[in-house]
Amino acid sequence: MSFNSKISKIERNYLNEEAYKILKESILSGNLKPGERIIEDNLASSMQISRTPLREALNKLKSEGMVCYDSNKKLVVSELSIKELDDLFGVRIALECYAARLACKNITKEEMEKLWSNIEDTQIANESKDYKKVVVLNGEFHDILARSSRNNCIVNMLNSLKEQIDRYRRMVIWNVEEAERSLNGHKAIYEALKNNDSKKVSDISEYYINLAKEGVLKRISNYNL
């Protein structure tokens, strides 16, 4: 491979990744709506890239279930559905509860301190109604908990699952009730971990994940899924 062809490959890979990030964020934010048709020529033109990196980005999104072909074989943004929501949260419960039980045996003192620091920061963010920060801290809490399981398979699977669930979670408008409920769940999980109670930490995780699911269902009811 010549030097110029190597440069060309790097540029194409960079464009592919940038196109992927832009399209994915557009889907997650709702700018590209469920069921909306994906017209490659229009997208390539608006993003000022060729169709090759665009198609590679779309293929990656297809593999993640973000886009698909409809009954007319047209590429569209994947629809949201109650069935998918049930499936995603069911898998999340299985993975997070198992991770929480493992964390009881494997979590370090430093990780416990990080969880408590996260809880304190979340409390401050709640009081100032900085819900964007609350959402970020919520994700960080669950990331710490997953890593403390010492099971890389769980961590990787949860990361992949989180991106799929995010389409639904972003529909939830965080408010005082939502933020307090999440914080109470984190405090309860922390106490169960401190007491090394694997059953309780698993039960608490399942309870609050189901509450989160109900919150999503309530917010998306107007989508007629």
TACOR-V88712 format. One record per residue. N is the residue number from 1. RES is the residue in one letter. SS is DSSP state (H for helix, E for strand, C for the rest). Layout:
[[N	RES	SS] [N	RES	SS]]
This chain:
[[1	M	C] [2	S	C] [3	F	H] [4	N	H] [5	S	H] [6	K	H] [7	I	H] [8	S	H] [9	K	H] [10	I	H] [11	E	H] [12	R	H] [13	N	H] [14	Y	H] [15	L	H] [16	N	H] [17	E	H] [18	E	H] [19	A	H] [20	Y	H] [21	K	H] [22	I	H] [23	L	H] [24	K	H] [25	E	H] [26	S	H] [27	I	H] [28	L	H] [29	S	H] [30	G	C] [31	N	C] [32	L	C] [33	K	C] [34	P	C] [35	G	C] [36	E	C] [37	R	E] [38	I	C] [39	I	C] [40	E	H] [41	D	H] [42	N	H] [43	L	H] [44	A	H] [45	S	H] [46	S	H] [47	M	H] [48	Q	C] [49	I	C] [50	S	C] [51	R	H] [52	T	H] [53	P	H] [54	L	H] [55	R	H] [56	E	H] [57	A	H] [58	L	H] [59	N	H] [60	K	H] [61	L	H] [62	K	H] [63	S	H] [64	E	C] [65	G	C] [66	M	C] [67	V	E] [68	C	E] [69	Y	E] [70	D	C] [71	S	C] [72	N	C] [73	K	C] [74	K	C] [75	L	E] [76	V	E] [77	V	E] [78	S	C] [79	E	C] [80	L	C] [81	S	C] [82	I	H] [83	K	H] [84	E	H] [85	L	H] [86	D	H] [87	D	H] [88	L	H] [89	F	H] [90	G	H] [91	V	H] [92	R	H] [93	I	H] [94	A	H] [95	L	H] [96	E	H] [97	C	H] [98	Y	H] [99	A	H] [100	A	H] [101	R	H] [102	L	H] [103	A	H] [104	C	H] [105	K	H] [106	N	H] [107	I	C] [108	T	C] [109	K	H] [110	E	H] [111	E	H] [112	M	H] [113	E	H] [114	K	H] [115	L	H] [116	W	H] [117	S	H] [118	N	H] [119	I	H] [120	E	H] [121	D	H] [122	T	H] [123	Q	H] [124	I	H] [125	A	H] [126	N	H] [127	E	H] [128	S	C] [129	K	C] [130	D	C] [131	Y	H] [132	K	H] [133	K	H] [134	V	H] [135	V	H] [136	V	H] [137	L	H] [138	N	H] [139	G	H] [140	E	H] [141	F	H] [142	H	H] [143	D	H] [144	I	H] [145	L	H] [146	A	H] [147	R	H] [148	S	C] [149	S	C] [150	R	C] [151	N	C] [152	N	H] [153	C	H] [154	I	H] [155	V	H] [156	N	H] [157	M	H] [158	L	H] [159	N	H] [160	S	H] [161	L	H] [162	K	H] [163	E	H] [164	Q	H] [165	I	H] [166	D	H] [167	R	H] [168	Y	H] [169	R	H] [170	R	C] [171	M	C] [172	V	C] [173	I	C] [174	W	C] [175	N	C] [176	V	H] [177	E	H] [178	E	H] [179	A	H] [180	E	H] [181	R	H] [182	S	H] [183	L	H] [184	N	H] [185	G	H] [186	H	H] [187	K	H] [188	A	H] [189	I	H] [190	Y	H] [191	E	H] [192	A	H] [193	L	H] [194	K	H] [195	N	C] [196	N	C] [197	D	C] [198	S	H] [199	K	H] [200	K	H] [201	V	H] [202	S	H] [203	D	H] [204	I	H] [205	S	H] [206	E	H] [207	Y	H] [208	Y	H] [209	I	H] [210	N	H] [211	L	H] [212	A	H] [213	K	H] [214	E	H] [215	G	H] [216	V	H] [217	L	H] [218	K	H] [219	R	H] [220	I	H] [221	S	H] [222	N	H] [223	Y	H] [224	N	C] [225	L	C]]
